[in-house]
Every structure is written in C-alpha cells, then in structure tokens.
Amino acid sequence: MGYHRAGFEVVGVDHCPQPRYPFEFHRADALGFLSEHGAEFDVIHASPPCQAYTGLRNVTLSRFGDAPEHPDLIAATRAALRATDDGTVYVIENVRGSPLYTQIILCGAALGLPHLARHRHFESNVLLFAPPCQHRQNKYTIGVYGSRPDGRRVSYRRHKLCRVANSLEEAQQEMGVDWMTWAEITQAIPPVYTEYIGRQLMEALG
Ligand SMILES: C[S@@+](CC[C@H](N)C(=O)[O-])C[C@H]1O[C@@H](n2cnc3c(N)ncnc32)[C@H](O)[C@@H]1O
C-alpha cells in the first residue's frame, strides 16, 4: 500500500493465498517468480519470513534449548534480486538480528505512528535515509505480534508501558491498516514505512 501511495503500480507475490491483498496478486514461490519475471520490474521489495531471527526465538532457545526451525531465506533472496537485472532497484526488509546489510532502521514513532513498537531494518542497492527513532517521547508503546491481541504487558522500558495491542481494531489503528486479519497484520509492516521508502526510490529512479 505504501509503494502504491508513493506512485508505483504494485504487484504482490506470496506462496500462500492472500485474499485481502489490495493489488494484483500472484500465488507463487517468490524466488521462482523472481527468476522468471524479475527483470519486468523497476523495483522489487522482499520481506522474507523473519521467525528465524527474532528475539522471541532466542528466548525459546534459552529457556528450552530448542525452538522450531524456520527457513533462512535472506541470502537466497539477495542473490536472486542481484541476479535479476543490473538496473533493478531492490529493498529487503527484516528484523533486528537478521543477516541484512542494514542501511536504515524505520521507527513508527518517527513516521506518525506515535505508539507503535515496530522497528524494521532495510537493505537496498540505492542510498536511503531515515529519521531517528522517536520512541522516548511517548508514554507507552504497543506491539502487534503473537497469537492473539490480548493486551498483555511485555516489558517496562525506561518506565514506559509496553504491551501487545488489545484488539485487532487497536492494532489496525496503530499500524495505519484497515483490511488485514490479526494473523496478517502481525506479519506486515506499516504502509507509512514503504511510502517513505517508495518516495525516495521514485526520486532515485527520476
Ligand atoms: C514477513 S511476511 C511478509 C508479508 C507481507 N509482505 C506484508 O508486509 O504484509 C513473509 C511472507 O512470506 C511468505 N513466504 C514465505 N516463503 C515464501 C516463498 N518461498 N515464496 C513466496 N512467499 C513466501 C509467507 O507466506 C509470508 O506471507
């Protein structure tokens, strides 16, 4: 949605059905689709699954000595993006702890989502800029993750309340999204993030 708002014509690819996806959609393996169609696009954004790198997985490993295995697709995604075409601009998004060549970190509070706790890292082959984190100026933060929106407190950081959203509606409001289910929104990044990047890419593409 953010790239659309920045002026791009958007096509989405996922190997699972995404019935609420608001643009042209192809159900396909992302790497296969890239090798077949990658050169047809000016910009390719990839958000590979992040579960292999999250802090939550490390907590499970520390407590139980074991945690579910998740595919590590970042290196393969980067290689496929680089192989598409010399001129294709790419962006890869993921979480802290992932093996990205992180160029910028986006913070919801810096982009008009004052309470959202959702820092995300971005790698790109064009130069990107980011405003600094603004979380310290807010009284509380809200996370959008986990199996359900139960409002549970997750931590106190600098004496500020951090909790999970207590309803889908609250999560949608905090993320600036009104079409996703809970399962979908926990996997997503806010449209303001991709709009912010998309406007820079438009400039870079002239
Ligand atoms: C972090 S989510 C990104 C979701 C989406 N980009 C968004 O912001 O709402 C990762 C997505 O990758 C999809 N996925 C995982 N492996 C894939 C593959 N090999 N090919 C295509 N999609 C894949 C998952 O189904 C999941 O929807």
The ligand as an SDF file (V2000), in Angstrom:
LIG
                    3D

 27 29  0  0  0  0  0  0  0  0999 V2000
    7.0480  -11.2270    6.8370 C   0  0  0  0  0  0  0  0  0  0  0  0
    5.7200  -11.8600    5.8510 S   0  0  0  0  0  0  0  0  0  0  0  0
    5.5170  -10.5020    4.7270 C   0  0  0  0  0  0  0  0  0  0  0  0
    4.0770  -10.2290    4.4730 C   0  0  0  0  0  0  0  0  0  0  0  0
    3.7740   -9.0490    3.5590 C   0  0  0  0  0  0  0  0  0  0  0  0
    4.8720   -8.6550    2.7330 N   0  0  0  0  0  0  0  0  0  0  0  0
    3.2420   -7.8820    4.3540 C   0  0  0  0  0  0  0  0  0  0  0  0
    4.0080   -6.9220    4.6330 O   0  0  0  0  0  0  0  0  0  0  0  0
    2.0680   -7.9140    4.7370 O   0  0  0  0  0  0  0  0  0  0  0  0
    6.5120  -13.1130    4.9210 C   0  0  0  0  0  0  0  0  0  0  0  0
    5.6290  -13.7220    3.8730 C   0  0  0  0  0  0  0  0  0  0  0  0
    6.4560  -14.5540    3.0550 O   0  0  0  0  0  0  0  0  0  0  0  0
    5.6670  -15.6220    2.5680 C   0  0  0  0  0  0  0  0  0  0  0  0
    6.6020  -16.6240    2.0890 N   0  0  0  0  0  0  0  0  0  0  0  0
    7.4300  -17.4140    2.7870 C   0  0  0  0  0  0  0  0  0  0  0  0
    8.1940  -18.1740    1.9570 N   0  0  0  0  0  0  0  0  0  0  0  0
    7.8310  -17.8350    0.6900 C   0  0  0  0  0  0  0  0  0  0  0  0
    8.2540  -18.2630   -0.6030 C   0  0  0  0  0  0  0  0  0  0  0  0
    9.2060  -19.1720   -0.7500 N   0  0  0  0  0  0  0  0  0  0  0  0
    7.6790  -17.7050   -1.6750 N   0  0  0  0  0  0  0  0  0  0  0  0
    6.7130  -16.7610   -1.5330 C   0  0  0  0  0  0  0  0  0  0  0  0
    6.2680  -16.3200   -0.3390 N   0  0  0  0  0  0  0  0  0  0  0  0
    6.8200  -16.8530    0.7640 C   0  0  0  0  0  0  0  0  0  0  0  0
    4.8200  -16.0080    3.7530 C   0  0  0  0  0  0  0  0  0  0  0  0
    3.6460  -16.6910    3.3600 O   0  0  0  0  0  0  0  0  0  0  0  0
    4.5210  -14.6200    4.3880 C   0  0  0  0  0  0  0  0  0  0  0  0
    3.2780  -14.1250    3.9650 O   0  0  0  0  0  0  0  0  0  0  0  0
  1  2  1  0
  2  3  1  0
  2 10  1  0
  3  4  1  0
  4  5  1  0
  5  6  1  0
  5  7  1  0
  7  8  2  0
  7  9  1  0
 10 11  1  0
 11 12  1  0
 11 26  1  0
 12 13  1  0
 13 14  1  0
 13 24  1  0
 14 15  1  0
 14 23  1  0
 15 16  2  0
 16 17  1  0
 17 18  1  0
 17 23  2  0
 18 19  1  0
 18 20  2  0
 20 21  1  0
 21 22  2  0
 22 23  1  0
 24 25  1  0
 24 26  1  0
 26 27  1  0
M  CHG  2   2   1   9  -1
M  END
$$$$
